[in-house]
Every structure is written in C-alpha cells, then in structure tokens.
Amino acid sequence: MLKKSVNFYFRIPVWVYMLLVAGFPILYTVNLSFRKFSFALPGYEGQFIGLDNYTRALLDPNFWGSLGVTFTIILFVIPAQLVAGFFIAGLLAKNLRGTKIFSSFIFLPMTIAPIVVGLIGRLLLIDRFGLVSWYLEYLGIDLGGSILGQRIPALASIIILDIWHWTPYVALLLLAGLQSLPVEPYEAIELEGASKLQTVWYVTLPLLKPILVTAVLFRSIDLFRIFDEILVLTGGGPGSSTESVEMLTYKVNFHNWDMGYGASIGVITLIMVLLMSLLSLKVTRKET
Amino acid sequence: MRQIRTKEVFITYTVLGVLSIMALFPYLWMLLGSLKGRLDLFSIPPKIVFSPTTANYTEAFVHKSFLQNLMNSVKLAVTSTGIAILIGVPGAYALSRSKARGDGLLLMMALLTRMVPPVVIAIPFYVLMVKLKLMNTMTGAVLAHSILTIPLMVWMMKSFFDTVPKEIEEAAAVDGCTNIAVFFRIVMPLVLGGLGASSILCIITSWNEYLLASVLTGKSTATLPVAIPGLISSTGTLWGEICAVGTVVSVPIAIFTLAVQRHLVKGMTMGAVK
C-alpha cells in the first residue's frame, strides 16, 4: 500500500541522521572518556585506561568547584525566575488592551544571543565606566574594588544577568499554562468566598504544577550548560570562582587539549542532566 | 467573569511599563553604545545625550572583516535550517500520520540532543574535522548545528501536521490523488505558516549559538558571535565596535521573534507545553 511506504521512507532520513550525526558522536565521546587522548600532550594516543579519567574527575577540586559554581547559580536563579515569571505571567494573563506591546518588550531579553547578553553585562559592569559601577560609586556604595574582579559580586552579576535574560522565557511558559487552565475550579472556590491569595495557593499553583516542573527542568538543564555569558563576563575568574561545569569542560578539552579527561567530565555532566530529567518525569507522573 | 476595576488596570499598566523598561534598558544601553564615539563611551558620568556616530559600524564591517562573519552566520543558519527542513519535515509527517515501533526512541533521542552539553558534541566533531582536514570549512559547524535544528523542526512540524485532519487526505485519495501528491499539494500548503515559524526558530537557534561554532570554524569561517570576543583584548577593548556587532547580532533576531511570537512556546519547550 502506498501509504505504508510513505510512512516508512519519510522516516528513514531522520533515523539515519539521528543515529549517525547525533548518536555516533555521543558514543564516540563516551568511548573517548575511557582513554588517554590529546592532540598536544605527548604520549596521549588514545590508550585505553578504563575508569582512570572518572576517578581523576571525582578527585579533582576544580571539578567539584565548578559543580559548586553551577549549582549555586541554579539555586539562586530558578526560584527568582519562577517568582518573577509567575508575577509577569499573571499580569499579562489579564489580557488588557495593549498587553501585546508590553509583552513584546518584556520578551525581548530572551531572544538575545547569550554571548551578547554577557557583553551587555560587561558593558554595564566595567570598573568605573560601566553604568552600574558608576551608579554604585555615585550612591556611595563601596564594594571594595571592581565588581567583576571579586568572587561574590562576580557570581552575583552572573546570576542577576541570567535572571534578566531568561525570566521572560519562564513567564512565557507560565502564561501559556495560565491560559489553558480550566474555569470550573475557580468558579467553585469563588462560591466559597476565597480571597485572591487563597485562590492562587489552592487552585492556580496546583493546577500549574506540571508546567512549573517543566520550567524548572528546562531551566536547570540550560543552566547546567551555561557558558557564553561567563566567557565574556569573567572568563571563569577571578581565579576559577565563576567557572561553570561547561566552562571547565571546555578549558580541559580546548585549552589543555586533555580530551580523554575532558570527555569524562562531559559524560558525567550528561548523566547528571539525564538524571534530572528522569527525576522530573517521576514527579509529574506521580500526579497522574 | 470578574469585573476589573480601574485602579487595578492602572496599577497593572504601570507595573508592566516598569517591567518593560527593565527588560529593554540594558539592551538599549548597548544600542546607544554602538553609536558613541570613544570619548563618549568612557565618559564619567556616563552619557545618555551625545552626538551619535556611525564610525563603529564602518570600522567593524567595512574596515574589519565582520561583514564576512555576518555572511558566515547567515550561511550557517540557512544551511542548517535547510537541512532540518529536508530531513525533518518528511519525518515529522510520518510521525504524525502513523505509529511505528521505534517512534518513542526517536523522539527521546531528539529530546536528548537538546539536553546534551554542547562540549560533548564538540569533541568528536572537532576530532573528525581535524582528521579530515576540514578545519577551515563550515562543514563541521553545519553538521553540529543540524543536531540542534532537526529535532526542533521535527517536534514543531509534527504538532502542525497533527492539526491537519486526516479526512482531507482521505478525500483527496478517493479522488485518485497519490500519496506523494497528497503530501505536497494538499497537506504542505496547510502547514506553510507552521513551516515558516519552525524555520525561523531554527535560524535563531543557529544564529545565536557560540560554543560549537567557535570550536568548529576557523578564522575565515567564523560566525558573528564567534568573532566578537576577538575585540576584547588586554591591550584595549573596542567597546564601540563590540556594541555595533552585538546590535547587528541581536536586532534581526528580535524582529524575527516578533513574527513568530505565537509559536514561541511550542518551539521553546519542544511540545512539552501546548
């Protein structure tokens, strides 16, 4: 039957492509993680060394440091984005006239290339000349030096920058969620004379749970890979206090050229991301 | 329906206005910076009123090679999206119209490519490009970016195809239309809008990407985002030009995004939220 053949042949290009161009590289990296390999280091020709790279990673303070940086960022960014995003979504959901214009302004930051976002941040935070630095000096607030040159202000800058960059995304998700909510629960609770706050707590938030979980999951996965902004904002510094996991992996692979080791860190990161996704699936499935 | 009181409306508009300013301001600051001469950029206090100049744009795009980088970005985005259309659209159609055994696995792999840290993909591609001596071509970057665009295209187009009722195809078949013809002359015209939106999202994805593009391109094939850090140096960062290039990188995308605003949720969540 012709219909059957269309369904078969149309699938082939995607399958071939996914296996060759996506599946194969990932398997290659996994394989590489068990070897000593480098373009630059002598003697690193791809010998099999079993789990040595992985034990090295688990004992590497740089690795744990970068995990700390990444998780700190996630820990501060996501709650802030959820709250801000929910607030914005609530305002936009009212659908007053002119909401469209406001939403196109508010959604702008998430369309900007991450590396440009990093540059905008750096422009604002340059020592003395940056708008933010100058304003803090003007207000008499002394941070003890440059913002980007100190551990905590630098990390805080990255956190604030990401909140600016991606809150619109969370707001968009939550807005879509709010717009698809059923009316009945609201009618029921209004009959009982509930206040606005009670309505949100007992009706809106539980109904939004799957979308909230999705938002948290997607943002966590994205934050695990944060790289561009940090590259131009601080380069990982001062020291390695803003070095995310992705940045460390990049440096190990393409600055140190220690690719076997770099591959192992990448695989560990991938496994963590997969676990996070599985965890969130479990959480959503529990509800159904 | 709740009655919305005037005071509530007023407060809502005010807050929305403030939020809009917060969203736009940093971006506008960069735009202003692109029009500032060197003295104005480094003035204390920072200037909002100044006499604008286009020197930064001419310096970056005419005197330096950023026009080439711009062309590279366009080439890369268009090519990886083109591949996504050729491979992804038929696949999405098949996935929409029938169920086959490996479908779940295929969609899971598609989701996986969206979750994988880019470095994991960068390494094997880099090694491959070095071994094949393709380092200064766009081949590696195109292949790597297609890993990003194809799953996106498949997810989005599948949901668009799902909106086309099967009855239309069956009616055409009864009239003697072959399956391929049904696909091209009946179904595709109905999802043309969706195809446009999906393509724009793919272009945006490729255009904004940095890590893979920087690893897999050389000096003459570098894309615009990749070329920007070259303006940052210990001897003196050329902020005017950085702002100019940054503006050129982001303005087209901002415009494109406005065009596809309606479909943004679908694309950015891979169908997890409808």
Interface residues (C-beta under 8 A of the other chain):
Chain A: L2 K3 S5 V6 N7 F8 Y9 F10 R11 P13 V14 W15 Y17 M18 V21 A22 G23 F24 P25 I26 Y28 T29 L32 F39 I88 L91 L92 K94 L96 G98 T99 F102 S103 S104 F105 I106 F107 L108 P109 T111 I112 A113 P114 I115 V116 L119 I120 G121 L123 L124 R128 F129 G130 L131 W134 Y138 W164 P168 Y169 L172 L173 A176 G177 S180 I211 T214 F218 I221 F224 R225 F227 D228 L231 V232 V245 E246 T249 Y250 N253 F254 M259 G262 A263 G266 V267 T269 L270 V273 L274 S277
Chain B: I4 V9 T12 Y13 V15 L16 G17 L19 S20 M22 A23 L24 P26 Y27 W29 M30 G33 L41 F42 S43 I44 P45 P46 L86 I87 G88 P90 G91 Y93 A94 L95 R97 S98 A100 G102 L106 M109 A110 L111 L112 T113 M115 V116 P117 P118 V119 V120 I121 A122 I123 P124 F125 Y126 V127 V130 L143 S146 I147 I150 V154 T178 N179 I180 F183 I204 W207 N208 E209 Y210 L211 V215 P225 I228 P229 I232 W239 I242 C243 G246 V249 S250 I253 A254 T257 L258 Q261 L264 V265 M268 T269 A272 V273 K274
